[in-house]
Amino acid sequence: MEIISEYGGIALDDLEQISIETAYNLMKQSANALSILHDIGMVHFDIKPANMVYDAKTDMLKIIDMESAFGAVTRKKITGTTVSIDGKMRSTTLEYAPPEVLRRAEGLADVPDLKISLDVVDVYCWGMCFYFLLLNKTRADLQGENRRYKLETEKEYNEYIKIVENNLSLIEGKNLVEKGMKEKVKKLLLNALKYKPRERCAMKAIVSGIKEFGLSLIHIC
């Protein structure tokens, strides 16, 4: 995997009907890249399929568009969908944004300015990206499916997560089923999509989970 400003390949939101096995390979590569980014104290803050480019010839995923990225994975203040770092506003894409960011963007009165470690925003966006890729859904589907739930309370949001969990249970893939990985991968994604930022697993934990169930052994169709 690479994190770059120039690229060759196709953005994940332009891929058509990718296999489950390919989707899992992309999960592995993107999780590794984000884990490295976070380890060096950087946050991307705009993870979405359009910012992940896959080159099938080299079987390499590249994370692009670092314009919203910033250093120091520390507690930063979110106002709307932006944070101000060194005088520059950084923004994330609403369709993939976690509840705490989207609720701020809608100006809900009961949501105070947030101070969180912003690497968990990357984690949530990553989880939402791959939930939809695994189901071969589009950004338009995403706009209709999850927006209203993320604007609700934690209890109502968790009703949406039950839908997510059920959908993930329906995914199919020969190698995936043979290796008994579906439930483990589902658990990783559900941990990434927790309502409360502090309850989401770190990207490093996701990478460890992927290694634990041998995702690297999946055959890419």
C-alpha positions as CSV (number, residue, x, y, z in Angstrom):
1,M,0.0,0.0,0.0
2,E,1.0,3.6,-0.5
3,I,-0.1,7.0,0.8
4,I,0.6,9.5,-2.1
5,S,-0.5,12.6,-3.9
6,E,-0.1,11.3,-7.5
7,Y,-1.5,7.9,-8.6
8,G,-2.4,5.4,-11.2
9,G,-5.3,3.0,-11.1
10,I,-9.0,3.2,-10.4
11,A,-10.8,4.8,-7.4
12,L,-12.8,2.3,-5.4
13,D,-16.0,4.1,-6.0
14,D,-15.5,3.4,-9.8
15,L,-15.0,-0.3,-9.4
16,E,-17.9,-2.4,-10.7
17,Q,-19.1,-5.5,-8.9
18,I,-15.8,-6.4,-7.1
19,S,-15.6,-9.9,-5.7
20,I,-15.8,-10.3,-1.9
21,E,-12.2,-11.7,-1.9
22,T,-11.0,-8.5,-3.7
23,A,-12.9,-6.3,-1.2
24,Y,-11.1,-8.1,1.7
25,N,-7.8,-7.6,0.1
26,L,-8.5,-3.9,-0.2
27,M,-9.6,-3.8,3.5
28,K,-6.2,-5.3,4.5
29,Q,-4.1,-2.9,2.4
30,S,-6.1,0.2,3.5
31,A,-6.0,-0.8,7.1
32,N,-2.2,-1.2,7.0
33,A,-1.8,2.2,5.3
34,L,-4.0,4.0,7.8
35,S,-2.3,2.3,10.8
36,I,1.1,3.5,9.5
37,L,-0.3,7.0,9.0
38,H,-1.7,7.1,12.6
39,D,1.5,5.6,14.0
40,I,3.5,8.6,12.7
41,G,1.0,11.0,14.1
42,M,-1.1,11.8,11.1
43,V,-4.8,11.7,10.4
44,H,-6.3,11.6,6.9
45,F,-9.7,12.9,7.9
46,D,-11.4,12.3,4.5
47,I,-11.3,8.5,4.0
48,K,-13.8,7.4,1.3
49,P,-13.7,5.1,-1.8
50,A,-12.8,8.1,-4.1
51,N,-9.6,8.6,-2.1
52,M,-8.5,5.0,-2.3
53,V,-7.1,3.9,-5.7
54,Y,-6.5,0.3,-6.7
55,D,-4.1,-0.8,-9.4
56,A,-5.1,-4.4,-10.4
57,K,-1.8,-4.9,-12.4
58,T,0.3,-4.5,-9.3
59,D,-2.4,-5.5,-6.8
60,M,-1.6,-2.3,-4.9
61,L,-4.0,0.1,-3.1
62,K,-3.0,3.7,-2.8
63,I,-4.5,6.3,-0.4
64,I,-4.7,9.7,-2.1
65,D,-5.8,13.3,-1.5
66,M,-3.9,14.4,1.6
67,E,-5.2,17.9,1.5
68,S,-7.4,17.3,4.6
69,A,-4.6,15.4,6.4
70,F,-2.8,16.8,9.4
71,G,-0.3,15.9,12.0
72,A,-0.5,15.2,15.7
73,V,-3.1,12.6,16.6
74,T,-4.3,14.6,19.6
75,R,-7.6,15.8,20.9
76,K,-8.8,18.4,18.4
77,K,-12.0,20.5,18.4
78,I,-14.6,19.7,15.7
79,T,-17.0,22.4,14.5
80,G,-19.3,21.1,11.8
81,T,-17.5,18.7,9.5
82,T,-14.2,20.7,9.8
83,V,-11.3,21.1,12.2
84,S,-9.0,24.1,12.1
85,I,-5.3,23.0,12.3
86,D,-2.7,25.7,12.0
87,G,-5.2,28.1,10.5
88,K,-6.3,25.7,7.8
89,M,-9.8,24.1,7.7
90,R,-9.8,20.3,7.1
91,S,-13.1,18.7,6.1
92,T,-14.5,15.2,5.9
93,T,-17.2,13.8,3.5
94,L,-20.6,13.6,5.1
95,E,-21.7,10.3,3.6
96,Y,-18.8,8.5,5.4
97,A,-18.6,10.7,8.4
98,P,-19.3,9.4,11.9
99,P,-22.3,10.5,13.9
100,E,-20.4,13.1,16.0
101,V,-19.2,14.9,12.9
102,L,-22.5,14.7,11.0
103,R,-24.5,15.9,14.0
104,R,-22.3,18.9,14.4
105,A,-22.7,19.6,10.7
106,E,-26.5,19.7,11.1
107,G,-26.1,22.1,14.0
108,L,-28.1,20.0,16.5
109,A,-28.4,22.0,19.6
110,D,-27.7,19.2,22.0
111,V,-24.3,18.4,20.4
112,P,-21.4,20.5,21.9
113,D,-18.2,21.2,20.1
114,L,-16.3,18.0,20.3
115,K,-12.8,17.3,21.4
116,I,-11.7,13.8,20.4
117,S,-8.7,12.0,19.1
118,L,-9.4,12.3,15.4
119,D,-7.8,9.0,14.3
120,V,-11.2,7.5,15.3
121,V,-12.8,9.6,12.5
122,D,-10.6,7.7,10.0
123,V,-11.6,4.4,11.6
124,Y,-15.3,5.1,11.2
125,C,-15.0,6.3,7.6
126,W,-12.9,3.2,6.8
127,G,-15.6,0.9,8.3
128,M,-18.4,2.7,6.4
129,C,-16.4,2.5,3.1
130,F,-15.9,-1.2,3.3
131,Y,-19.4,-2.0,4.6
132,F,-20.7,-0.5,1.3
133,L,-18.0,-2.0,-0.9
134,L,-18.7,-5.5,0.5
135,L,-22.4,-5.1,-0.4
136,N,-21.6,-3.5,-3.8
137,K,-23.5,-0.4,-2.9
138,T,-22.9,3.1,-4.2
139,R,-22.5,6.5,-2.6
140,A,-26.1,7.3,-3.5
141,D,-27.2,4.3,-1.6
142,L,-25.2,5.5,1.4
143,Q,-26.8,8.9,1.3
144,G,-30.2,7.4,1.6
145,E,-29.5,4.6,4.1
146,N,-27.5,5.9,7.0
147,R,-27.8,9.7,7.2
148,R,-30.9,9.9,9.2
149,Y,-29.8,7.2,11.7
150,K,-26.5,9.0,12.4
151,L,-28.5,12.1,13.3
152,E,-30.5,10.3,16.0
153,T,-29.7,9.2,19.5
154,E,-27.3,6.3,20.3
155,K,-30.3,4.0,20.9
156,E,-31.8,4.7,17.4
157,Y,-28.3,4.5,15.8
158,N,-27.9,1.1,17.2
159,E,-31.0,0.0,15.5
160,Y,-29.3,0.9,12.2
161,I,-26.2,-1.1,13.3
162,K,-28.5,-4.1,13.6
163,I,-29.4,-3.6,9.9
164,V,-25.7,-3.4,9.1
165,E,-24.9,-6.6,11.1
166,N,-27.7,-8.4,9.3
167,N,-26.5,-7.2,5.9
168,L,-22.9,-8.3,6.6
169,S,-24.3,-11.7,7.6
170,L,-25.6,-12.1,4.0
171,I,-22.3,-11.5,2.2
172,E,-21.0,-14.4,0.2
173,G,-17.6,-15.6,-0.9
174,K,-16.3,-19.1,-1.3
175,N,-12.9,-18.5,0.2
176,L,-14.3,-16.3,2.9
177,V,-16.8,-19.0,4.0
178,E,-14.2,-21.8,3.8
179,K,-11.8,-20.0,6.1
180,G,-14.7,-19.1,8.5
181,M,-13.8,-15.4,8.4
182,K,-17.1,-13.8,7.8
183,E,-18.1,-13.4,11.5
184,K,-14.6,-12.1,12.4
185,V,-14.6,-9.5,9.7
186,K,-18.1,-8.5,10.6
187,K,-17.0,-8.0,14.1
188,L,-14.1,-5.8,13.0
189,L,-16.4,-3.5,10.9
190,L,-19.0,-3.3,13.7
191,N,-16.2,-2.2,16.1
192,A,-15.1,0.5,13.7
193,L,-18.7,1.8,13.4
194,K,-19.4,2.3,17.1
195,Y,-21.5,5.3,17.9
196,K,-19.2,6.6,20.6
197,P,-15.8,7.6,19.3
198,R,-13.9,6.3,22.3
199,E,-15.4,2.8,21.9
200,R,-14.0,2.3,18.3
201,C,-11.0,0.1,17.9
202,A,-7.8,1.7,16.8
203,M,-6.5,1.1,13.3
204,K,-3.6,-0.9,14.7
205,A,-6.1,-3.3,16.4
206,I,-7.9,-3.7,13.1
207,V,-4.7,-4.7,11.4
208,S,-3.9,-7.2,14.2
209,G,-7.4,-8.7,13.8
210,I,-6.9,-9.0,10.0
211,K,-3.6,-10.8,10.5
212,E,-5.1,-13.0,13.2
213,F,-7.6,-14.6,10.9
214,G,-5.2,-14.9,7.9
215,L,-6.7,-12.4,5.5
216,S,-3.5,-12.4,3.6
217,L,-4.2,-15.9,2.5
218,I,-7.3,-15.0,0.6
219,H,-7.1,-15.7,-3.1
220,I,-7.8,-12.7,-5.2
221,C,-10.2,-13.5,-8.1
